[in-house]
Amino acid sequence: MISEQKIKDIEGKALGIRKTIVEMLTAAGSGHTAGPLGMADIFAALYFHILNHDPHNSEWAERDRLMLSNGHIVPVRYAAMAHAGYFPLEECLTLRKFGSRLQGHPERLRLPGLETTSGPLGSGLSQAVGYALGARMDERTFRVYCIMSDGEQDAGNVWEGAMFAGTYKLNNLTAIMDRNNIQIDGHTEDVMPLEDLRRKYEAFNWHVLEVDGHNIAAVISAVEQAKAIYEKPTLIIAHTIPGKGIKEIEFDYRWHGKPPTKEEGKKFLNELRTMSGTIESEHQ
Amino acid sequence: MIYHNAKLREDLFEKPELKPTRDGFGQGLLELGDSNPRVVALCADLTESTRMEAFAKKYPARFVEVGVAEQNLATVGSGLANYGKIPFIASYATFSPGRNNEQIRTTISLNNVPVKIVGSHAGLSVGPDGATHQALEDMALMRVQPNMTVISPCDAEEARKATVACAGINGPVYLRLARAATPTITTHESSFTVGRAELMWESEHQAQVAIFATGPLVYEALRAARDIGHEVPAVVYNVHTIKPLDRALADVARAAGAVVVVEEHQRAGGLGGAVAELLAELSPVPVEFVGVDDRFGQSGEPAELLEYYGLTAPHIANKVRAALARKIT
């Protein structure tokens, strides 16, 4: 069992990641806000507990591989990597700027540790599937994780990958779906209804778990459970609140694809610093 | 006359051995199975017709059936290459790189991983299957992607060599293959170097026209050069690598003063486009194009389709005359 103190530490990291996300998006002046904020807890859990990795040796051969399929939420990954020590925190402010290693959508060849290049939706799961298949051919023991969005489940390529992974019983693969119910044009169940996601994946021979994506202990427990499933790949449907941590953004699909203005950025940072007004900020 | 150092088959015109380029690929892949443990093969439900079958039988643990899912073919291939394998992914060219173009762009070319995209059944010579299955734009699609190498072998023996060479390229490659049995032109001794066009036909006197051909139509180009030799001295180059294109072709063009490009592809965007770009920059001379003129194919026997669309030796000879007539002297 993971200690309460450890959970608190990871929650602290998630808060730090959220602040960095707001800072970097405000500085960038473009980008996606709701998704990265909603996934801050899961990325904190990944980089500060789940992943077997070395921030100072991003090519370490035995590391777990984390593939991000919905590349547009990459600010949360950049922020988590910076907090974990992959690169200096200040570099986050170069997001989306000319010459930056922090491209608007992740590019493997520009920043060590990204594992792959992604952004066009629907193609990340299959890449993770191919990677996991190669690793299994060579009897490697690291695990492959794939983060994907719910909106990208609209794409046929996702289901091609899901069918393949179920058929080939890729038990070294764990996918985590950010089930935040929003996509650019509105709510997922209005744009192109996805449910019943659990039964769909189960029919494709996946083991499916559902968790509260903001409950770090639950996320970690689900990932541990996935390791014990020998006959199937596992999908963890993580129910999240888009924009989590900033009241004005939470649940609002209009924040899917826009950044905070300078004024909003200041306000949101203050909200995060004071934990929604429950504590006094030293910056006030 | 046939260029001696090209070491072509001696019975080339009299009694040509007919073999599809896809057969050469199958053989090359089998050789790679023995020599390179990183090589794996993926297929989208066309294992026999893309000639992956022998590899699949001999190395079942290194063969992956993907099903009729070309987007998955490309992306699973990308993942395998990212891990450290050298995947050959095979389907028909209309589907791969046709259907899965964006997946190839993002996850293979931009990602710069060594996936070898094998597009079989390219060109009109697919025959009876008709326009839906006759890829005439695949070289154009692949040629414009950074990091991509594009190879279009002229016969089965060259396809074998190209397949083996593909595995040694540390990046993405598109290998274009055809269905129909076509004359074997080259021998085991013929040289093959990625990126270098091969002189196959030389003229006794200074060539007045240079013919640049790719794929199995190289044979038609050789026939055309032979048949028209008494009238127009010409050279024929086998341009098996479309990208990177051999820049020395600009010197050949300058010396001859006119060029005819021959390919089983749309005139736009393939070898013709690549040659025109090169010559516009380095040695602008008149260029005539033998290719499909902004049309789709249709059902028919390969020979009648090549004839109907103007891709056989007599048509090439006419283009040689046309190029000659346009020469600025």
Contacts between the chains, C-beta under 8 A, distances in Angstrom:
chain1	res1	chain2	res2	distance
A	107	B	110	7.0
A	108	B	82	7.6
A	108	B	111	5.7
A	109	B	111	7.4
A	109	B	112	6.0
A	115	B	82	7.4
A	116	B	78	7.7
A	116	B	79	7.8
A	116	B	82	5.9
A	116	B	107	7.2
A	116	B	111	6.2
A	117	B	106	6.2
A	117	B	107	6.6
A	117	B	110	5.2
A	117	B	111	4.2
A	118	B	106	7.3
A	118	B	107	7.6
A	119	B	106	6.9
A	120	B	102	5.8
A	120	B	103	8.0
A	120	B	106	5.1
A	122	B	71	7.9
A	123	B	71	7.2
A	123	B	75	4.9
A	123	B	103	5.4
A	123	B	106	6.6
A	123	B	107	5.7
A	126	B	71	7.4
A	126	B	72	5.1
A	126	B	75	3.4
A	126	B	76	5.2
A	126	B	78	7.8
A	126	B	79	6.7
A	127	B	75	5.1
A	127	B	76	7.6
A	127	B	78	5.2
A	127	B	79	4.2
A	127	B	82	6.8
A	127	B	107	5.7
A	128	B	79	6.2
A	129	B	72	8.0
A	129	B	75	7.8
A	129	B	76	5.6
A	129	B	79	6.0
A	130	B	75	6.6
A	130	B	76	3.8
A	130	B	77	6.3
A	130	B	78	6.1
A	130	B	79	2.2
A	130	B	80	4.3
A	130	B	81	7.7
A	130	B	82	7.3
A	130	B	83	7.1
A	130	B	87	7.8
A	131	B	79	4.0
A	131	B	80	7.1
A	131	B	82	5.8
A	131	B	83	4.7
A	132	B	79	7.4
A	133	B	64	6.9
A	133	B	76	6.9
A	133	B	79	7.1
A	133	B	80	6.3
A	134	B	40	7.7
A	134	B	79	6.9
A	134	B	80	4.5
A	134	B	83	3.4
A	134	B	84	6.5
A	134	B	85	5.0
A	135	B	83	6.0
A	137	B	40	7.4
A	137	B	61	6.8
A	137	B	62	7.3
A	137	B	85	7.5
A	138	B	84	8.0
A	156	B	71	6.9
A	157	B	71	4.3
A	157	B	72	6.4
A	157	B	75	6.5
A	157	B	103	6.9
A	160	B	67	7.8
A	160	B	69	4.1
A	160	B	71	6.0
A	160	B	72	3.6
A	161	B	72	5.8
A	161	B	75	6.8
A	161	B	76	7.3
A	163	B	67	7.5
A	163	B	69	7.7
A	164	B	66	6.7
A	164	B	67	7.5
A	164	B	69	7.4
A	164	B	72	5.9
A	164	B	76	6.4
